[in-house]
């Protein structure tokens, strides 16, 4: 993101938040080219959609998060709105605030639990659990809210993060921005007692507690906040898991955007991604001698050139409709509108590609449906599926 004063979600200029695909036999054996993919519009009349997901194994419905506080259920085939799943009350919306994230419990089909990330009436970053209605699968029970985590955010309106996702360990992970302001003025991202500028790892069953599945959080015994999993992040608007691997798109300040990748079991545990000591791979504060070699540097970064200013992290494609892009990670830039990708192999971001037919203004988020197919959402109200061209 740029200067705190003009950033919109994620420090970008979010005008409100940041602001028929079957397998093709010819595509299956051909190497992908920059014109191999295009967009199929699913819906175009939504209000500031910022995220899309589906319950585990659900092949017919899409759940779309609107920044103003609603979750809509769409028919996957037609894009028609089936219902309003949830209308969230008690939130602050606008700029980078609002209803920002949604995750379904891995056991949702049995327990009906789902989780949302939003800014409450005071601006606090809030992670809450809800239940689906016991009588209607397209409607949530609005009275079932349980607050799991609340992170005060009193000074600035920007850099709230917003992503929620379950990890391979069954724990709930949440992205929290550094608290806003240009240059992280309180150095929250490097403060292990603060939850700002972090990835948190949460027990989804008990309010306020760290998850202990597989391992304990890294700073529980050393005086840090018990929920902190990774730190040194500016505004990790969107992150995702690909198996055990953790990809984080972290929005930069004035110069560069970055994708961070941590691999293997307990990916990201205890890692310092560098902010505000570094912006990308360059010293920020201090301007020289900013690292002793212990920081985790970006897997990929790109400069603020040709209109670029705010990365929108995405996903590794694991669907079946487009076999040639299996294992490729997609990301975008909110301001420049490009969509790019790479394949991670042997420690490097290889096969870097830009996809001109996927370019569209104001990309707020990527999404995955229950079949593993990939979507692009825009602040203008569209939801589109990536399909073979």
MIROVO-656771 format. One record per atom (N, C-alpha, C, O, CB): residue in one letter; x, y, z. Coordinates in steps of 0.2 Angstrom, whole numbers, plus 5000, padded with zeros to 4 digits. Glycine has a CB too. Layout:
! residues N
aXYZ/...
This chain:
! residues 389
x500449945000/x500050005000/x500450065000/x501050065001/x499550005006/x500150114998/x500550174998/x500550215004/x500450185010/x500350224992/x500450285004/x500450325010/x499750305014/x499250285010/x500450395009/x499850295020/x499250275024/x498650325022/x498050295022/x499350285031/x498750385020/x498150425019/x497750415013/x497250435012/x498450495019/x498150375008/x497750365002/x497650295001/x497350274996/x498150394996/x497850255006/x497750175005/x497050155005/x496650185009/x498250145009/x496950115001/x496250085002/x496250015001/x496749984998/x495750114997/x495849975004/x496049915007/x496749895005/x496949894999/x495549865005/x497049875010/x497749855010/x498149915008/x498649905005/x497849805005/x497949975009/x498350025007/x498250035000/x498750064997/x499050025009/x497750014997/x497750034990/x497250084989/x496950114994/x497649974986/x497050094983/x496550134982/x495850104981/x495450124977/x496650184976/x495650064985/x495050024985/x494450074986/x494350104991/x495049974991/x494150084981/x493550124981/x493050104986/x492550144987/x493250134974/x493150054989/x492650034994/x493049984999/x492849985005/x492050004992/x493449944996/x493749895000/x494449904998/x494749945002/x493549824999/x494749884994/x495449904992/x495449954987/x495949984985/x495849834989/x494549984984/x494050004979/x493949944973/x493549964969/x494350064975/x490748914910/x490548854907/x491148824905/x491448824899/x490048864901/x491448794911/x492148784910/x492248704911/x492448684916/x492548814915/x492248674905/x492348594905/x493148594903/x493448634900/x491948564901/x493348534904/x494048514902/x494148514894/x493648484891/x494248444905/x494648544892/x494748544885/x495248494883/x495848504885/x494948624882/x495148454878/x495648394877/x496248424873/x496748394874/x495248344872/x496148484870/x496748514867/x497148544872/x497748544871/x496548564861/x496848574877/x497248614882/x497648564886/x498148584889/x496748654886/x497348504887/x497648454892/x498348434890/x498748424895/x497148394892/x498548434884/x499148414882/x499648474880/x500248464879/x499148364877/x499348534880/x499748584877/x500048624883/x499748634888/x499348634873/x500648654882/x500948704887/x500448764887/x500248794882/x501648714886/x500348794893/x499948854894/x500348914890/x500948924891/x499748874901/x499948954887/x500249024885/x499849074888/x499349064891/x500249024877/x500149134887/x499749194890/x499049204888/x498749244891/x500249254889/x498849174882/x498149184880/x497749124881/x497249114878/x498249204872/x498049074885/x497649014886/x497049014891/x496648974891/x498148964889/x497049074895/x496549084900/x496049144898/x496349194896/x496749084907/x495449144900/x495049194899/x494549194905/x494549154909/x494649204893/x494049244906/x493649254911/x492949244909/x492749264903/x493649324914/x492549204912/x491849194911/x491449224917/x491549204923/x491649114911/x491049274915/x490649314920/x490149274924/x489749244920/x490349374917/x490149264930/x489649224934/x489149274936/x488549254936/x489949184940/x489349334939/x488849384942/x489149454941/x489749454941/x488649364949/x488749504940/x489049564939/x488649624943/x488749684941/x489049584932/x488249604947/x487749654951/x487849654958/x487349664962/x487049644949/x488449624961/x488549624968/x488849694971/x489049734967/x489049564970/x488849704977/x489049764980/x489749754984/x489749724989/x488549784985/x490249774980/x490949774983/x491049704986/x491249694992/x491049824989/x491049654981/x491249584983/x492049584985/x492449604981/x491049534978/x492149554990/x492849544993/x493149474994/x493749474995/x492949594999/x492749424993/x492949364994/x492449314992/x491849324992/x493149345002/x492649254990/x492249194988/x492449134990/x493049124990/x492149194980/x492049094992/x492249024994/x491648974994/x491049004993/x492549025001/x491648914996/x491148864996/x491248825002/x491848815004/x491048824989/x490748795005/x490848745010/x491248685007/x491148675001/x490148725013/x491548645012/x491948585009/x491448535005/x490948515007/x492248545015/x491748524999/x491348474995/x490748504991/x490448464987/x491148414999/x490548564992/x489948594989/x490048614982/x490448654981/x489748654993/x489748574977/x489948584970/x489348624967/x489448634961/x489948524967/x488848654970/x488348694967/x488248764969/x487948804966/x487748654968/x488548784975/x488448844978/x489148884978/x489648854980/x488148844984/x489048954978/x489649004979/x489349044984/x488849074984/x489849034973/x489849064989/x489649104995/x490149164994/x490749164994/x489749075002/x489749224993/x490149284991/x490049334997/x489549354999/x489949314984/x490649364999/x490649415004/x490649485001/x491049494997/x491249405009/x490149525004/x490149595002/x490349635007/x490149625013/x489349615000/x490749685006/x491149725011/x490649755016/x490749765022/x491549775008/x490049775013/x489549815018/x489249765023/x488949795028/x489049835013/x489349705023/x489149665029/x488649605027/x488349575031/x488749705033/x488649585021/x488149535019/x488549475015/x489149485012/x487649555014/x488349415016/x488549355012/x488049335008/x487449315011/x488849305017/x488149325002/x487649304997/x487849234995/x488349214994/x487549354991/x487249194994/x487349124991/x487149124983/x486549144982/x486949074995/x487649104979/x487549104972/x487449034969/x487848994972/x488049144968/x487049024964/x487048964961/x487648964956/x487849004952/x486448954957/x488048904957/x488748904954/x488648904946/x489048934942/x489148844956/x488148874944/x488048864936/x487748924933/x487948944928/x487548804935/x487248964937/x486949014933/x487149084936/x487049134933/x486249014934/x487449084942/x487649154945/x487049184949/x487149234951/x487949194940/x486449154948/x485849184952/x485949184959/x486249134962/x485249154949/x485649234962/x485749244970/x485149194973/x484549204971/x485649314972/x485349144976/x484849104980/x484649124986/x484049114988/x485249034981/x485049164990/x484849194996/x485349234999/x485949244996/x484649135001/x485149275004/x485649315008/x485849265014/x485349255018/x485449385010/x486449245014/x486649195019/x486649225026/x486349205031/x487249165018/x486949285027/x487049325033/x487049395031/x487349425027/x487649295037/x486749435036/x486749505036/x487049525043/x486749515048/x486149545035/x487749545043/x488049565049/x487949635051/x487949675048/x488849555048/x487749635058/x487649695061/x488249715066/x488649675067/x486949695065/x488249785068/x488749805072/x489449805069/x489949795072/x488749755078/x489449825063/x490149835059/x490249905057/x489749945057/x490149785053/x490849915056/x491049985052/x491349965045/x491749915044/x491650015056/x491049995040/x491149975033/x491350045029/x491150095031/x490549945030/x491850035025/x492050085020/x492750095020/x493150075025/x491750155023/x493050115015/x493850115014/x494050045015/x493950005011/x494150155020/x494450035020/x494749965021/x494349925026/x494549865028/x495449965022/x493849955029/x493449915034/x492849885031/x492649895026/x493249965039/x492549835035/x491949805033/x492049735035/x492449705039/x491849815026/x491549695032/x491649615032/x492149595027/x492049605021/x490849585030/x492649565029/x493249555025/x493449485023/x493749475018/x493849595028/x493249435027/x493449365026/x492949315029/x492449335033/x494049355030/x492949255026/x492449205028/x492849135027/x493249125022/x491849205023/x492749095032/x493049025031/x492548975034/x492248985039/x493749015035/x492448925030/x492048865033/x492448815037/x492948795035/x491648835027/x492148795042/x492548735046/x492648675042/x492148655038/x492048725052/x493148645042/x493248585038/x492748535040/x492648485035/x493948555040/x492448535046/x491848485047/x491248525047/x490748505050/x491948455054/x491148575042/x490548615042/x489948565040/x489348585043/x490648665036/x490048515036/x489448475035/x489148435041/x488548415041/x489648425029/x489548435046/x489348405052/x489148455058/x488648445061/x489848355055/x489548505058/x489448545064/x489148615062/x488948655066/x490148565067/x489148635055/x488748695053/x489148755055/x488848815055/x488148695056/x489748755057/x490148815059/x490448845053/x490848815049/x490648795065/x490448915054/x490848955049/x491149015053/x490849035058/x490448975043/x491649055050/x491949105053/x492049165049/x492149155043/x492649075055/x491949225052/x492049285048/x492549335051/x492649325057/x491349315047/x492749375047/x493249425049/x493049495047/x492849505041/x493949415046/x492949535052/x492649605051/x492849655056/x493149635061/x491849595051/x492749715054/x492849775059/x492249795062/x491749805059/x493249835055/x492249795069/x491649805072/x491449885073/x491849925070/x491649775079/x490949905077/x490749975077/x491350015080/x491250075078/x490149975082/x491749995083/x492350035086/x492950025081/x493450065082/x492550015093/x492949985076/x493449975071/x493949925073/x494449905070/x493950045071/x493749885079/x494149825081/x494149775076/x493549755073/x493949805088/x494649745074/x494749685070/x494449625074/x494649605079/x495449665067/x493849595071/x493449545075/x493449485071/x493249485065/x492849575077/x493549425074/x493449355071/x492949325075/x492949315081/x494149315071/x492449305072/x491849275075/x491649205072/x491749195066/x491249325076/x491249165076/x491049105074/x490249105073/x489949135078/x491249045078/x489949075068/x489249075067/x489049005066/x489448965064/x488949125062/x488348995066/x488148925064/x487648935058/x487248985058/x487748895070/x487648885054/x487048885049/x486448875052/x486348835057/x487248835043/x485848895049/x485248875051/x485148805052/x485348765047/x484648915047/x484748775057/x484648705057/x484048685052/x483948625051/x484348695064/x483748735049/x483148715045/x483248735037/x482948715033/x482548745047/x483748785036/x483848805029/x484548815028/x484948855031/x483448875028/x484848775023/x485548775022/x485848835019/x486448845018/x485748715018/x485348875016/x485548935013/x485549005017/x485549055015/x485148945007/x485448985024/x485349045028/x485749025035/x485748975037/x484549055030/x486049075037/x486449065044/x485949085050/x485449125049/x487049115044/x486149065055/x485849085062/x486149155064/x486649145067/x485849035067/x485849215063/x486149275065/x486249285073/x486649325075/x485749335063/x485949245077/x485949245084/x486549195087/x486549195093/x485349225087/x486849165083/x487349115085/x488049145086/x488549105087/x487349055080/x488149205085/x488849235085/x489149225091/x488949235097/x488749305083/x489849195091/x490249195096/x490949225094/x491249215089/x490449115098/x491149275098/x491749315097/x492349275099/x492449255105/x491749385100/x492749255094/x493349225096/x493949265097/x494349255102/x493549175090/x494049315093/x494649365094/x494449435093/x494049445088/x495249345090/x494649485096/x494549555095/x495249585096/x495549585101/x494049585099/x495449625090/x496049665090/x495949735090/x495749755084/x496549635085/x496049775095/x495849845095/x496249875089/x496849865088/x496049885101/x495949925086/x496249965080/x496050035080/x495650055076/x496049925073/x496250065085/x495950135087/x496250195083/x495850245083/x496150145094/x496850195080/x497150255078/x496950265070/x496750325069/x497850255079/x497050215066/x497050225059/x496450175056/x496350125060/x497650215056/x496150195051/x495650155048/x495950105043/x495550055041/x495150195044/x496550105041/x496750065036/x497250005039/x497350005045/x497150095031/x497349955034/x497849905036/x497449855041/x497749845047/x498449925039/x496949825039/x496549785044/x496649705042/x496449665046/x495849795044/x497049695037/x497049625034/x496349605032/x496049635029/x497349575040/x496149545034/x495549515033/x495449445031/x494849425032/x495249555028/x495949415029/x495949345027/x495849295033/x496149305038/x496549325023/x495449245032/x495349185036/x495449125032/x495149125027/x494649185040/x495749075035/x495849005032/x496048955037/x496348965041/x496349015026/x495748895035/x495948845040/x496648815037/x496648805031/x495448785040/x497048795041/x497748765039/x497648685039/x497148665041/x498248785043/x498148655036/x498148585036/x498148545043/x497948485043/x498748555032/x498248585048/x498248565055/x497548575058/x497448555064/x498748595059/x497048595054/x496448605057/x496348675061/x495848685064/x496248555061/x496848715062/x496848775065/x496548835061/x496648825055/x497548795068/x496348885064/x496048935060/x496648995060/x496849015065/x495448965063/x496749015054/x497349065053/x496949135051/x496449135047/x497849045048/x497249185054/x496949255052/x497549305051/x498049305054/x496549275058/x497349345045/x497849395044/x497649465047/x497049475046/x497949405036/x498149495050/x497949555053/x498549605051/x499149595051/x498049555061/x498249665048/x498749715046/x499049755052/x498949735058/x498349765042/x499549795050/x499949825055/x499649885059/x499949915064/x500649855052/x499049895058/x498649945062/x498650015058/x498350065060/x499049965068/x498950015052/x498850075048/x499350135049/x499750125054/x498150105049/x499250185045/x499750245046/x500350225041/x500550165040/x500050255053/x500650275039/x501250265034/x501850245038/x502050275043/x501350335031/x502150195036/x502750165039/x502650135045/x503150125049/x503250225039/x502050105047/x501950075054/x502250115059/x502750095062/x502350005053/x501950175061/x502350225066/x502450195073/x502850215076/x501850285066/x502050145075/x502150115081/x502550055081/x502650015086/x501450095085/x502750035075/x503149975074/x502849915077/x503149865080/x503849975078/x502149905076/x501749855078/x501949785075/x501949735078/x501049865076/x502149785069/x502349725065/x502949685068/x502949625068/x502449735058/x503349725071/x503949695074/x503849675082/x504349655085/x504549735073/x503349705085/x503149695092/x502749625093/x502249625091/x502749755094/x503149585096/x502849515097/x502249515102/x501949465103/x503349465099/x502249565106/x501649575111/x501049605108/x500449605111/x501849615117/x501049625101/x500549655098/x500249605093/x500649565090/x500749715094/x499649605091/x499349555086/x499249595080/x499049565075/x498649535088/x499549655079/x499449695073/x500149675069/x500649665071/x499449765074/x500049665062/x500549655057/x500749575058/x501349565057/x501149695059/x500249535059/x500449465060/x499949415057/x499449435054/x500349455068/x500149355056/x499649295055/x499549265062/x500049245065/x499949245050/x498949265064/x498749225070/x498449155069/x498249145064/x498149275074/x498649115074/x498449045073/x497949035079/x498149035085/x499048995073/x497349015078/x496849015083/x496448955084/x496348915079/x496249075081/x496248935090/x495848875092/x495148895089/x494848945092/x495948855099/x494848865085/x494148885082/x493648865087/x493048885086/x494048855076/x493748825092/x493248805097/x493248845103/x492648845106/x493348735099/x493748875105/x493748915111/x493948985111/x494548995108/x494248875116/x493549035113/x493749105112/x494349125115/x494549105121/x493149145114/x494749155111/x495349185114/x495949145115/x496449165118/x495249215120/x495949085113/x496449035114/x496849015108/x496649015102/x496248975117/x497548995109/x497948975103/x497748905101/x497648865106/x498648985105/x497848885095/x497748825093/x498448785095/x498948805095/x497648815085/x498348715097/x498848675099/x498948615095/x499248565097/x498748655106/x498548605089/x498548545085/x499248545082/x499448585078/x497948555080/x499548485083/x500248475080/x500748505084/x501348475085/x500248495073/x500748575085/x501248605089/x500948665092/x500348685091/x501848625084/x501348695097/x501148755100/x501348815096/x501848815092/x501348765107/x501048875097/x501248935094/x501948955096/x502048945102/x500648995095/x502348995092/x503048995093/x503249045099/x503749035102/x503349025087/x502749085101/x502949135106/x502649135113/x502649175117/x502849205103/x502249075114/x501849065120/x502349065126/x502149095131/x501548995119/x502949035125/x503349035131/x503849085132/x504349085136/x503648965131/x503849135127/x504449185127/x504149255128/x504549305126/x504849175121/x503549265130/x503349325132/x502949365126/x502649415127/x503849375134/x502849335120/x502549355115/x501749345116/x501549305120/x502749335108/x501349375111/x500649355111/x500549285109/x500849255105/x500249405107/x500149245113/x500049175112/x499749155105/x499749105103/x499549145118/x499349205102/x499049195096/x499549205090/x499349175084/x498449235095/x500049235091/x500549255085/x500849195082/x501149155086/x501049305087/x500849185075/x501149135072/x501749155068/x502249125068/x500649095067/x501549205064/x502049245059/x502049315061/x501549345063/x502049225052/x502549355059/x502549425060/x502949465055/x503249435051/x502849445067/x503049535056/x503349575051/x502949585045/x503249585039/x504049535050/x502349585045/x501949595039/x501549665039/x501449695045/x501349545039/x501449695033/x501149765033/x500449755032/x500049785037/x501449795027/x500149725027/x499449715026/x499349655022/x499249655016/x499149775023/x499349595026/x499249535022/x498549525020/x498249475023/x499549475026/x498349555015/x497649555013/x497349485012/x496849465014/x497549605007/x497749445008/x497549385006/x498149335006/x498649345004/x497249384999/x498049275010/x498449225010/x498149155008/x497549155008/x498849215017/x498449105007/x498149045006/x498648985007/x499248995007/x497949034998/x498348925008/x498748865009/x498648825003/x498148815000/x498448825015/x499248795001/x499248744996/x499548674999/x500148674999/x499648764989/x499148635001/x499348585005/x499648605012/x499348645015/x499848535002/x500248595013/x500648615019/x500948695018/x501048725023/x501148575021/x500948715012/x501348775010/x500848835011/x500248835009/x501548765003/x501148885013/x500848945015/x501049005010/x501649025011/x500948965022/x500649035006/x500749095002/x500449155005/x499849155007/x500549074995/x500849205006/x500549275008/x500649325003/x501249335002/x500849285015/x500149365001/x500249424998/x500249485002/x499749495005/x499749434992/x500849515003/x500849575008/x500949635004/x501349645000/x501449565013/x500449685006/x500449745002/x501049795005/x501149805011/x499749785003/x501349825000/x501949865001/x501749935003/x501149955003/x502449864996/x502349975004/x502250045006/x502250084999/x501750094996/x502850075011/x502850114997/x502850154992/x503250124986/x503250154980/x503150224993/x503550074987/x504050054982/x503949984979/x504049974973/x504750054985/x503649934983/x503649864980/x503149824984/x502949834989/x504349834981/x502849774980/x502449724983/x502749654983/x503249644979/x501749724978/x502449614987/x502849544988/x502349494990/x501849494992/x503349554994/x502649434987/x502349364989/x502849324993/x503449324991/x502149324983/x502649304999/x503049265003/x502749195003/x502149185004/x503049295011/x503249145003/x503049075003/x503449035008/x504049045008/x503149044996/x503149005012/x503448955017/x503148885016/x502548875015/x503348985025/x503648845016/x503448775014/x503548725020/x503848735025/x503948745008/x503148665019/x503148615024/x502748615030/x502348665031/x503848605026/x502848565034/x502448565040/x502548625044/x503148645045/x502648495044/x502048655047/x502048715051/x502348775048/x502748815050/x502548695057/x502148775041/x502348835037/x502248905040/x501648915043/x502048835030/x502748945040/x502649015043/x502849015051/x502849075053/x502049035042/x502848965054/x502948965061/x503549005063/x504148985062/x502948895064/x503449055067/x503949095070/x504349145065/x504849175067/x504449055074/x504149145059/x504549185054/x504349255054/x503849275056/x504349155047/x504949295053/x504849365053/x504949385045/x505449385043/x505449405057/x504449415043/x504449435035/x504649505034/x504749525028/x503749425033/x504949535039/x505349595038/x505049665039/x505449705041/x505549595032/x504449675038/x504149745039/x504149765046/x504049725050/x503449745036/x504349825048/x504549885044/x505249895043/x505449945040/x504249945047/x505649845045/x506349845044/x506449845036/x506949885034/x506749785047/x506049805033/x506149805026/x505549805022/x504949785025/x506549735024/x505549835016/x504949835011/x505249795006/x505649805002/x504749905009/x504949735005/x505149685000/x505849665002/x505949645008/x505149714993/x506349664998/x507049644999/x507449705000/x508049705001/x507349604993/x507149765001/x507549835002/x507449855009/x506949855012/x507349884997/x507949885012/x507949915019/x507349975019/x507350015014/x508549945021/x506949975024/x506450035024/x506650075031/x506750135030/x505750005025/x506650045036/x506750085043/x507050035048/x506749995051/x506050105046/x507750045048/x508150095046/x508350085038/x508250035035/x508850095050/x508550135035/x508750135028/x509350095026/x509450075020/x508750205025/x509750075031/x510350035029/x510449985035/x510150005041/x510950075028/x510749935034/x510949885039/x510349865043/x510349865049/x511449915044/x509849845039/x509149835042/x509049755045/x508549745048/x508649845038/x509549715042/x509449645044/x510049605046/x510649625043/x509149605038/x510049565050/x510549525052/x510549455049/x510949405051/x510649515060/x510149445044/x510149375041/x509549335043/x509449275041/x510749345041/x509149355048/x508649315051/x507949325048/x507449285050/x508649325058/x507849375044/x507249395041/x507049345035/x507549325031/x507249465038/x506449335034/x506249295028/x506049335022/x505549375023/x505649245030/x506449335017/x506349375011/x505849355007/x505749295007/x507049385008/x505549395002/x505049374998/x505249324993/x505849324991/x504749434994/x504749284991/x504849234986/x504849274979/x505249254974/x504349174986/x504449324979/x504349364973/x504149434975/x503749444980/x503849334968/x504449484971/x504249554972/x504149584966/x504549564961/x504649584977/x503849644966/x503749684959/x503749754962/x503449774967/x503249664955/x503949804957/x504049874959/x503349904957/x502949884954/x504549904956/x503249964960/x502750014959/x502850044952/x503050104952/x502550064965/x502750014947/x502850034940/x502250024936/x501849974937/x503450004937/x502150064931/x501550054927/x500850054930/x500450014928/x501649994922/x500850094936/x500150094939/x500150044945/x499650044949/x499650084935/x500549994946/x500549944951/x500649974958/x501050024959/x501049894950/x500249954963/x500249984970/x500049934975/x500149954981/x499850044970/x499649884974/x499449844979/x499249774977/x498849754973/x498749874982/x499649724980/x499549654978/x498949624981/x498749634986/x500249614980/x498649584977/x498049544979/x498249464978/x498349444973/x497449554975/x498449434984/x498649374984/x498149324982/x497549334983/x498949354991/x498349264979/x497849214977/x497949144979/x498049134985/x497849214969/x497949104974/x497949024976/x498348994971/x498449014965/x497249004976/x498648934973/x498848884968/x498248844965/x497848824969/x499348834972/x498248844959/x497648804955/x497748734956/x498248704955/x497648824948/x497248694959/x497148624960/x496548594957/x496348544959/x497248604967/x496248634953/x495548614950/x495748564944/x496248534943/x495148674947/x495148544941/x495248494935/x495048514928/x495148484923/x494748434937/x494748574928/x494448604922/x495048624917/x494948624911/x493948654923/x495648644920/x496148674916/x496848634918/x497248664922/x496248744917/x496948574916/x497548534919/x498148564918/x498648554922/x497548464915/x498248604912/x498948634911/x499148684916/x499748704916/x498948664904/x498748714920/x498948764925/x498948734932/x499048764937/x498448824925/x498948664933/x498948634939/x499648654942/x500148654939/x498948554938/x499648674949/x500248694953/x500448764952/x500948774954/x500748644951/x500048804948/x500348874947/x499948914951/x499348914953/x500148894939/x500348964954/x500049014959/x499849074955/x500249104952/x500549024965/x499249104957/x499049164953/x498949224958/x498749204964/x498349154950/x499149284956/x499049344960/x498949394956/x498949394949/x499749354964/x498749454958/x498549514954/x498749574958/x499049574964/x497749514953/x498649634954/x498749704957/x498149744957/x497849744951/x499349734954/x497849764962/x497249804963/x497249864958/x496749874955/x497049824970/x497849904958/x497849964955/x497949954947/x497649984943/x498350014958/x498449914946/x498649904939/x498149854935/x498149854929/x499349874938/x497849814939/x497349764936/x497649704932/x497249664929/x496949804931/x498249694933/x498549634929/x498449574934/x498349574940/x499349644928/x498449514930/x498449444934/x499149414931/x499249404925/x497849404932/x499549394936/x500149354935/x500149294939/x499749274943/x500749404936/x500649244937/x500749184940/x501449164940/x501849184936/x500249134937/x501549114944/x502249074944/x502149004947/x501648994950/x502749114948/x502648964945/x502648894948/x503248894953/x503848914951/x502648844943/x503148874959/x503748874964/x504048804963/x503748754964/x503448884971/x504748804962/x505148744961/x505848754963/x506148804961/x505048714954/x506148714967/x506848724969/x506948784972/x507548814970/x507248704963/x506548814976/x506648874979/x506548944975/x506748994978/x507348874982/x506348934969/x506248994965/x505548994962/x505248944961/x506748994959/x505349064960/x504749074957/x504849064949/x505149114946/x504449144959/x504649014946/x504848994939/x504149004935/x503649014938/x505148924939/x504249004929/x503749004924/x503349064925/x502749064925/x503348944924/x503649124926/x503249184928/x502849204921/x503149214916/x503749244930/x502249214922/x501849234916/x501349284918/x501049294924/x501449174914/x501149334913/x500649384914/x500049354909/x500149334904/x500849454912/x499449364912/x498849344908/x498449394906/x497949414910/x498449294913/x498549424900/x498149484898/x497449474897/x497049524898/x498449504891/x497149414896/x496449404895/x496049404902/x495449394902/x496349344891/x496449394907/x496249394914/x496249464917/x495949474923/x496549344919/x496549514914/x496649584917/x495949614918/x495549614913/x497149624913/x495849644923/x495249684924/x495349734930/x495749724934/x494649634926/x494949784930/x495049844935/x494849824942/x494349784943/x494749904933/x495249844947/x495049834954/x494949764956/x494349754959/x494449884955/x495449724956/x495349654958/x495449654966/x495949664968/x495849604955/x494849634969/x494849634976/x495149574979/x495449564985/x494249654979/x494949514976/x495149454978/x495049394973/x494749404968/x494649434984/x495449344974/x495349274971/x494849234975/x494749254981/x495949244969/x494549184973/x494149134976/x494149064974/x494349054968/x493449164977/x494049014978/x494048944976/x493348924977/x493048934982/x494548904979/x493048884972/x492448844974/x492548774976/x493148754977/x491948844967/x492048744977/x492048674980/x492348624975/x492548564977/x491348654982/x492448644969/x492748594964/x493548614963/x493848584959/x492448604957/x493748674967/x494448694966/x494548734960/x495148754958/x494848634965/x493948764957/x494048814952/x494148884954/x493948894960/x493448804947/x494548924950/x494748984953/x494349044950/x494149044944/x495448994950/x494249094954/x493749154953/x494149214954/x494649224958/x493149154957/x493949274950/x494149334951/x493649384953/x493049384950/x494549364945/x493649424958/x493149474961/x493449544960/x494049554961/x492949454968/x492949584958/x493149654957/x492749704962/x492149684963/x493149674950/x493049754963/x492649804967/x492049834964/x491549854967/x493149864969/x492049824957/x491449854953/x490849804954/x490349824951/x491649864946/x490949744957/x490349704958/x490349644954/x489849604954/x489749744956/x490849624950/x490849564946/x491249504950/x491649514953/x491249574939/x490949444948/x491249384950/x491349344943/x490849334940/x490849344955/x491949324942/x492149284936/x492549224937/x492949224941/x492549334931/x492349174933/x492749114934/x493349104928/x493249124923/x492349054933/x493949084930/x494449074926/x494349014922/x494248964925/x495149074929/x494349014915/x494148964911/x494648954905/x495049004904/x493448964908/x494648904902/x495148894896/x494848944890/x494248954889/x495148824893/x495348974887/x495149014881/x495048974875/x494849004869/x495649064880/
